[in-house]
Amino acid sequence: MRLGLASRLAAVAAVTAIMTVGQTASAVSAGGDTRPFLEPLHTVSTVASTVPANGDVNPYGTALVKKSNGDLRRGNVLVSNFNNAANEQGTGTTLVQISPNGTNRLFAQIDPQNLPGPCPGGVGLTTALSILPGGWVVVGSLPTADGTSATAQAGCLLVLDSHGKVRRTFSGQGINGPWDMTAKSRGDETDLFVTNVLNGTVAGGGDIVRRGTVLRITLRTHDDRPPTRIATTEIGSGFAQKTDPAALVIGPTGVGLRDGTLYVADTVDNRITAISNALTRRTSAGTGREITADQNLNGPLGMDITPKGDILTVNGGDGNIVETTPRGDQVAVRTLDTSGTPPGAGALFGLAIATNPNRVYFVDDATNTLNLLSRP
């Protein structure tokens, strides 16, 4: 999110040093467990640079590889880049795969001129990143021609096989600036929950436009053939969104699913909302029910759900990660980045929870690194 390539790269060495971070904790976590997920996690360390050979920067999407398939290796983390080497937003074309020991390998470099289907505007990879059964990777694209919101176009979802080759695109039917995503698979079907942030946003010229949406896109998988789309349903609408010179666009970002409820990081309104019956509903729930707002939240962006059902979100405004229970209690906070002015602003975006032992991988846009929050 934050601009300034030189300062980002210069900060990598400083962040590499392990640092201890603070917390606040109160209330009772989900399932009656009084200890928040974040409570024992005190140490931030750098895993690896996210910059591939072509120089793409601004890591956004973060997905944990849970099963080896093709070139994907279990326990590795897949990361998508939003900017090119010139730091132009909405022009990044690469996904890198990073091992826990810090090995960075290119997974895919996507050629916007050689796609198997339409992707209006080209390629600029976003936080919308999921790995489906069979090793199919789905990543969102919100492209620009010159790194500015004035040239942003609708984009698409790109479907890659487990070797990093783009095999299909999904566009239209409500896909308009896909910004973040989570997925739920059952048998040969997968539901993608995708936030969209370009519905009237560019025309708004920086003013808040309350037209952001959440789509449930149902796919059918076919072993060696790429998934096909069988249904698209708008289950959320009316989210605040706006263009921003530092972030390109701000709108509904992180999404996480638990027990049929979809949680949404409503970034502009600084809150987390919940859409009930997300797997089955046929109509929009609007922005859903407010779970929590303000307090420790400061522009919530990326989201993941802990094994016991708490909601982890990272702040775009101050470099903190916040843990919230499903009933809205903010039970823990950790500082992940303190660089920049104000400290930590613009540094965080995607995150992914790993277990056994519990830890959190997250990308740091200020340093172009994949980092780890873990026990000392």
Residue, then its C-alpha position, 0 to 999 in steps of 0.5 A: m500500500r505505502l509508496g517509496l520503493a527506496s525506503r522499503l528496500a533499505a528497511v529490509a535489513a532493519v526488520t530482519a532483526i527479531m523484535t519483541v512486540g506488545q499486547t493487550a488482552s481481555a475478555v473470553s475467547a471463542g469456545g470458552d478458552t480464556r487465552p487469545f490466539l495471539e497471547p503467546l506470540h511475541t516475536v516478529s522475524t523476517v522469513a524472506s524477501t518477496v521481490p522476484a527477479n523482475g523486481d515486482v514489489n508491494p506484496y498483497g495476497t498471502a496463502l498457506v500451501k496446505k497440501s503438496n501438488g505440482d510445484l506447490r509444497r506443503g508448508n510454503v507460503l504463496v504471495s502475490n505482488f501488486n506493483n511492478a519494479a517501477n512501483e506502479q500500483g495495479t501492474g504486478t504480475t508475479l506470485v512467489q512461493i516462500s519456504p519456512n526456511g526463507t527460500n524464495r522461488l517464482f511460482a508464476q509470472i503472468d503475461p497480460q497479453n497471453l491470457p486464456g480469457p478476458c481480464p478487462g484492463g490487464v493484470g495487477l495482482t491483488t490480495a484475493l488469493s486462494i489455493l483450491p483442492g487439486g492445487w488450483v490457484v485463484v488470484g484477483s487482478l485489479p489492473t491499471a495502465d499507469g499505477t493510478s486509480a484513473t486508469a483502473q479497470a474491472g480486472c478478473l479472477l485468474v485460475l492457475d494450475s499447480h505449475g503456475k500456468v494460467r488456465r482460465t479467467f473469470s470476469g463480468q457477472g459482478i466481478n469489478g476490482p476483486w480485492d480480497m477473497t476466501a474459499k470453502s470447498r466441499g466435494d467437487e464444488t468450491d465457493l469463492f467469497v470475493t470483495n469488489v471495490l470498483n463499483g463507481t469508485v473511479a467516477g467518485g474521484g476520491d469521495i466515498v461511494r457506498r457500492g462495494t460488494v461481496l460475491r459468492i462465486t461457485l466453481r466446479t472442479h474437474d481433476d486435470r481441467p480448470p474449474t468452471r463457474i456454475a453460479t454467482t450470487e451477490i451476498g453483500s453490498g453497500f460497502a464504503q469505498k474510495t480511491d486514494p493516491a497512496a493505496l489506489v483504492i480503499g474498500p471492503t478487504g479481508v474476508g473470513l468464513r466460520d460456521g456459515t458466517l462471512y466476516v468482512a473487514d469494512t476498511v473505510d468505516n473501520r469495522i468488522t461486519a458479519i454476513s449470516n448464511a453466507l453459503t446458502r443465502r440468495t440475496s444480499a445482506g447489505t453490509g451485514r451485522e456490525i461485530t466491532a468497530d474502532q477501539n484498536l481497529n485502524g483501517p482493517l485490511g487482511m483477515d484470517i480466522t483462528p482455529k477456535g473462531d476468533i478473527l485476526t485483522v491487520n491494520g493499514g493505519d498503524g502496523n498492528i494485528v488485532e484479535t476479535t471474538p465472534r461476539g465483538d470483543q477485541v481481546a489482543v493486539r500485537t505491533l508488527d511494523t513501526s516504520g514510516t510516519p505515522p508508525g506502521a501506516g501502510a505496511l500490512f495487508g495479507l496474512a495467513i495462520a499456520t498451526n502446530p505450532n500456532r503462528v501467523y505469516f504476514v506480508d510487509d509492504a514497507t519492506n517487501t518481505l514475508n514475516l512471521l509472528s511466533r513464540p519467542 
